[in-house]
Amino acid sequence: MEGFWTRMLLRLWVALILAFLFTPIVLIFVYAFNTSNIQSWPIPGFTTKWFASTWDDPDVRRALTLSLQAGLTATGLALVLGSCAAFAIHRMTWFGREVVSLLFVLPLALPGIVTGIALNAFFSFGGISLSVWTIVVGHTTFCIVVVYNNVLARLRRTQGSLIEAAMDLGANGFQVFRDITLPLISTSIVAGAMLAFALSFDEVIVTTFTAGAQNTLPLWIFGAIRLGQRLPEVNVVVSFVILVTIIPVLIAARLTGGGGTGRVPAAR
């Protein structure tokens, strides 16, 4: 049994780690309401004027539109490709299947700068001009991995006897997928989509090599910080990016933690 002081020290250690991780993030939100355009502590007062001025900035709106467009498109493609890949790896057996599975996961393990340089070289070799579609291709390469891992993990947890029973009762392949498989993996698909969008929305390294002259929100933040100007607007945009990134991750964690192996609709 752990002693009282051991438990207290462990709790204190966890609290210190959490404070170390999240204090800078909290400060960003506080500075977004700073009345001064100089970041100093303590702040002189609170205001919401920077939110209005940031929204009125056409560059920020264009960057937001591009980020949403690229993120949603990459997420949609990743859902289709990642789910199909997971089904192929799970349902079929062939020599080298584990090697293929490793290749699917590899893009997420590689440093972003390696993926970005490789994609940029490929687009240059093929004479492809950098546009929103090259950003989508770059983001899809690592978004597929997230969807693939989530769906494959859920498929491995499903009971094969349910599918066999449905087929024994006369259900065809489409009916089995609609009534059995899809309800079982639905939470993993949604969680994979949430995580994929979160990764795509705040990606900056791969986007740098695939965006050309276009700016997503992370690239706009990088450019504004490098110039050392418009820091209040940067704090507002960073706060927004943090929220858009954290919320899908929390939803995905909730979905994957709840499980879904038992959620099968009643027989029709």
Residue pairs with C-beta under 8 A, 6 or more apart in sequence:
2 10
25 242
28 235
28 238
28 239
28 242
29 239
29 242
30 43
31 39
31 43
31 231
31 232
31 235
32 50
32 51
32 232
32 235
32 236
32 238
32 239
33 43
33 46
33 47
33 48
33 50
34 43
34 44
34 45
34 46
34 47
34 50
34 232
34 235
35 43
35 44
35 45
35 46
35 47
36 43
36 44
36 45
37 231
37 232
38 231
39 231
39 235
50 232
50 233
50 235
50 236
51 236
53 232
53 233
54 60
54 232
54 233
54 236
54 237
55 61
57 233
59 215
59 220
60 217
60 220
60 233
60 237
62 215
63 215
63 216
63 217
63 219
63 220
64 217
66 132
66 135
66 214
66 215
66 216
67 201
67 216
67 217
67 218
68 201
69 132
70 132
70 135
70 136
70 139
70 200
70 207
70 216
71 139
71 197
71 200
71 201
72 197
73 136
74 135
74 136
74 139
74 140
74 143
74 196
74 200
75 143
75 193
75 196
75 197
75 200
77 136
77 140
77 143
77 144
78 140
78 143
78 144
78 146
78 147
78 192
78 193
78 196
79 147
79 189
79 192
79 193
79 196
81 140
81 144
81 147
82 143
82 144
82 145
82 146
82 147
82 148
82 151
82 192
82 196
83 147
83 148
83 151
83 189
83 192
85 104
85 144
85 148
86 147
86 148
86 151
86 152
86 155
87 151
87 155
89 97
89 100
89 101
89 104
89 152
90 152
90 155
90 156
101 152
104 144
104 145
104 148
105 145
105 148
105 149
107 115
107 141
107 142
107 144
107 145
108 142
108 145
108 146
111 205
112 203
112 205
112 206
113 205
113 209
115 138
115 141
115 142
115 205
115 206
116 138
116 205
116 206
116 207
116 208
116 209
116 210
117 209
119 134
119 137
119 138
119 141
119 206
119 209
119 210
120 209
120 210
122 128
123 129
123 130
123 134
123 210
128 134
129 212
130 210
130 211
130 212
130 213
130 214
131 212
131 214
132 214
134 210
134 211
134 212
135 207
135 210
135 211
135 214
135 216
137 210
138 203
138 206
138 207
138 209
138 210
139 199
139 200
139 203
139 206
139 207
141 206
142 199
142 203
142 206
143 196
143 197
143 199
143 200
146 192
146 195
146 196
146 199
147 189
147 192
147 193
147 196
148 192
149 192
150 188
150 189
150 191
150 192
150 195
150 256
151 185
151 188
151 189
151 192
153 188
154 184
154 185
154 187
154 188
154 260
154 261
155 185
157 261
158 181
158 184
158 185
158 261
159 261
162 180
162 184
162 264
163 176
163 180
163 181
166 175
166 176
166 179
166 180
167 176
171 179
171 180
179 264
179 265
179 268
180 264
183 260
183 263
183 264
183 265
184 260
184 261
184 263
184 264
185 260
186 260
186 263
187 255
187 256
187 258
187 259
187 260
187 263
188 255
188 256
188 260
190 251
190 252
190 255
191 251
191 252
191 253
191 255
191 256
192 252
194 248
194 249
194 251
194 252
194 255
195 248
195 249
195 252
197 248
198 244
198 245
198 246
198 248
198 249
198 252
201 217
201 241
201 244
201 245
202 217
202 218
202 241
202 244
202 245
203 216
203 218
204 216
204 218
204 219
204 222
207 216
207 218
207 219
208 219
211 219
215 223
217 237
217 240
217 241
218 241
220 237
221 234
221 237
221 238
221 241
224 230
224 231
224 233
224 234
224 237
225 231
225 234
